[in-house]
């Protein structure tokens, strides 16, 4: 079952429960998002996968940073109205939602955003106050929800103890957690080398990831740093070995033949 284009936290929890076989709730999503998007002290936190859909009628304004023409207390200069949009939430806002059930949104786009205009910022009006929102307005787009599920799987994989091993001609190593500190769990990297080993637990996780909605062998190969042909051989070897042992379901997925599509903001 594929998630909706826009999912409330209740809908996201239902989808995660069906896909993972575990009990999910809106509060668990908030809690796990905070755990998966940790950053080191002093680093600017990236936005999380959660977004807020403010009520219709909410106004947005486009501003430009202009120290010359701005005021001493505010260097942002109004340019024009901006269209309605959902707003990405940062860890501090997610923390507010978990603790109090509400938060305040202000910044909707900044100049560094891939979809923003160079030097422009978009704020929820009135700029100085922003807008108070509750948990009911928070959710995730389909791609973000699937990405979050992938992060959950990656975290689970990292915590699994090694069991038995299988020689498939690759080595798994966990790189320094710079990317995890910036909000992206560090993927397992592989290097070609004779005699390297995979554990059964790691192979199970790989097979589960291969069945994720919209997952392809090419995506897996890119994620693990190997060619598609090598990934195909690894998956074939994993199926052959694990089919002879009692399966341990960590991530059950309904759609085993996903279709790739480009990421887009909701």
C-alpha positions in Angstrom: 0.0 0.0 0.0 1.4 3.4 -1.0 1.0 6.4 1.3 -1.2 9.3 0.3 0.2 12.4 -1.4 -0.3 14.2 2.0 -0.6 12.2 5.2 -1.7 13.5 8.6 0.2 12.1 11.6 -2.7 9.7 12.2 -2.6 8.5 8.6 1.2 8.2 8.7 1.0 6.2 11.9 -1.5 3.8 10.3 0.7 3.4 7.2 3.8 2.8 9.3 2.0 0.2 11.5 0.8 -1.7 8.4 4.3 -1.6 6.8 6.5 -2.3 9.7 4.2 -4.6 11.8 4.8 -2.4 14.8 2.5 -0.1 16.8 2.8 3.5 15.7 1.1 6.7 17.0 1.5 10.4 16.2 3.6 10.9 19.3 5.9 8.1 18.4 6.5 9.7 15.0 7.3 13.0 16.6 9.7 11.2 19.1 11.4 9.2 16.4 11.8 12.2 14.1 13.7 13.9 16.9 15.9 10.9 17.4 16.6 10.5 13.7 17.4 14.2 13.1 19.9 14.8 15.9 22.6 17.3 15.2 25.8 18.2 17.1 25.9 21.3 19.2 26.7 24.4 17.2 25.5 23.0 13.8 22.5 24.5 12.1 19.8 21.8 12.2 18.3 20.9 8.8 14.5 20.7 8.5 12.9 17.4 9.3 10.6 15.3 7.1 7.6 16.8 8.9 5.7 19.7 7.4 2.8 21.9 8.5 -0.2 22.6 6.3 -1.4 25.9 7.8 -5.1 26.9 7.4 -6.2 28.3 4.1 -6.3 32.0 4.4 -2.8 32.1 5.9 -0.8 34.7 4.0 2.8 34.5 3.0 5.2 37.3 2.1 8.4 37.3 0.1 11.3 39.3 1.6 14.8 40.1 0.6 17.7 40.5 3.0 18.8 44.1 2.5 21.0 45.6 5.2 21.3 48.9 3.3 17.6 49.6 3.0 16.3 47.7 6.0 15.8 49.0 9.5 18.4 48.6 12.3 16.2 46.0 13.9 15.1 44.2 10.8 17.1 43.9 7.6 14.4 42.1 5.7 12.6 44.2 3.1 9.2 43.2 1.8 9.1 42.4 -1.9 5.7 40.9 -2.7 3.0 38.4 -1.6 3.9 34.7 -1.9 1.6 31.8 -2.7 0.3 29.3 -0.1 2.6 26.4 0.7 3.3 23.9 3.4 6.1 24.7 5.8 9.0 22.5 6.8 9.4 22.0 10.5 12.7 22.1 12.3 13.7 19.9 15.3 12.9 22.6 17.9 9.4 22.9 16.5 8.9 19.2 16.5 10.1 19.2 20.2 7.5 21.9 20.9 4.8 19.7 19.3 5.8 16.6 21.3 5.8 18.6 24.6 2.9 21.0 24.2 1.0 19.9 21.1 1.6 23.2 19.4 4.4 25.3 17.9 4.8 28.5 15.9 5.8 28.7 12.2 7.5 31.7 10.7 10.1 31.0 8.0 8.7 29.1 5.0 11.6 29.4 2.5 15.1 30.7 2.8 17.6 31.6 0.1 19.6 28.4 0.5 16.5 26.2 -0.2 16.7 24.4 -3.5 13.2 25.7 -4.4 13.7 29.3 -3.2 14.9 32.3 -5.1 18.4 33.5 -4.6 18.5 36.0 -1.8 14.8 35.7 -1.1 13.0 34.5 2.0 9.3 33.7 2.5 7.7 34.3 5.9 4.3 33.5 7.3 2.6 36.8 7.9 2.7 38.8 10.1 6.4 38.3 9.8 7.2 39.3 13.4 4.7 37.0 15.0 4.3 34.0 12.7 1.4 31.6 13.2 0.6 29.2 16.0 -0.3 25.7 14.8 -1.2 22.4 16.4 -0.5 18.7 15.8 -3.6 18.3 13.6 -2.0 20.5 10.9 1.3 18.5 10.8 2.0 15.7 8.3 4.2 14.3 5.6 4.1 13.9 1.9 4.4 10.4 0.4 8.1 10.6 -0.5 9.0 12.1 2.9 7.0 9.4 4.7 8.8 6.7 2.7 12.1 8.3 3.5 11.3 8.4 7.2 10.4 4.6 7.0 13.8 4.1 5.4 15.5 6.0 8.2 13.7 3.8 10.7 14.9 0.7 8.9 18.5 2.0 8.8 18.5 2.8 12.5 17.1 -0.7 13.2 19.8 -2.2 11.0 22.5 -0.3 12.9 21.4 -1.6 16.2 21.1 -5.3 15.2 23.8 -7.6 16.5 25.7 -9.6 14.0 24.7 -13.3 13.8 26.1 -15.5 11.1 28.0 -14.4 8.0 27.9 -14.9 4.3 30.7 -14.2 1.8 29.3 -12.2 -1.1 32.5 -10.4 -2.1 31.8 -7.1 -0.3 32.6 -5.4 3.0 30.1 -3.4 5.1 31.6 -0.5 7.0 29.8 2.3 8.9 31.4 5.6 8.0 31.9 8.5 10.4 28.5 9.9 11.4 28.9 13.4 9.9 25.8 12.9 7.7 23.8 11.5 10.6 24.8 14.6 12.7 23.3 16.7 9.9 20.1 14.8 10.0 20.8 12.0 7.6 21.5 8.5 9.0 24.9 7.4 7.7 24.4 4.7 5.1 26.4 1.5 5.2 29.1 1.7 2.5 30.6 -1.3 0.7 34.0 -1.9 -0.8 34.9 -4.7 -3.1 37.4 -7.0 -1.5 37.8 -10.8 -1.6 36.7 -12.5 1.5 34.5 -9.8 2.9 31.4 -10.9 4.9 27.7 -10.0 5.3 25.7 -11.1 8.4 22.3 -12.7 8.1 20.8 -9.7 9.9 22.3 -7.3 7.4 21.1 -9.4 4.5 17.6 -9.5 5.9 17.6 -5.7 6.2 18.8 -5.4 2.6 16.0 -7.7 1.4 13.4 -5.7 3.3 14.8 -2.4 1.9 14.6 -3.9 -1.6 10.8 -4.4 -1.2 10.2 -0.8 0.1 7.7 1.2 -2.0 9.5 2.9 -4.9 12.7 1.1 -4.2 14.8 -0.3 -7.1 18.0 -2.2 -7.4 19.6 0.9 -8.8 18.6 2.9 -5.8 20.0 0.3 -3.5 23.2 0.2 -5.5 23.6 3.9 -5.3 22.8 3.9 -1.5 25.4 1.2 -0.8 28.0 2.4 -3.3 28.1 -0.6 -5.6 27.0 -1.3 -9.2 23.5 -2.5 -10.0 24.9 -5.8 -11.2 26.7 -6.4 -7.9 23.6 -5.5 -5.9 21.6 -8.0 -8.0 24.1 -10.7 -7.2 24.1 -9.8 -3.5 20.3 -9.9 -3.4 20.2 -13.3 -5.2 22.7 -14.7 -2.8 20.7 -13.4 0.2 17.5 -14.9 -1.1 19.2 -18.3 -1.6 20.7 -18.3 1.9 17.8 -16.9 3.9 15.2 -19.0 2.2 16.8 -22.0 3.9 16.5 -20.5 7.4 13.5 -19.3 9.4 12.6 -15.8 8.2 12.6 -13.0 10.7 10.3 -10.2 9.6 11.5 -6.7 10.4 9.8 -4.8 7.6 6.9 -6.3 5.7 5.9 -4.4 2.6 2.8 -4.9 0.5 4.1 -3.5 -2.8 7.1 -5.4 -3.9 7.3 -3.9 -7.4 7.6 -0.1 -6.8 7.7 2.5 -9.4 10.4 5.2 -9.1 9.3 8.8 -9.2 11.1 12.1 -8.6 10.9 13.8 -5.2 8.7 16.9 -5.0 7.5 19.2 -2.2 3.9 18.9 -1.2 
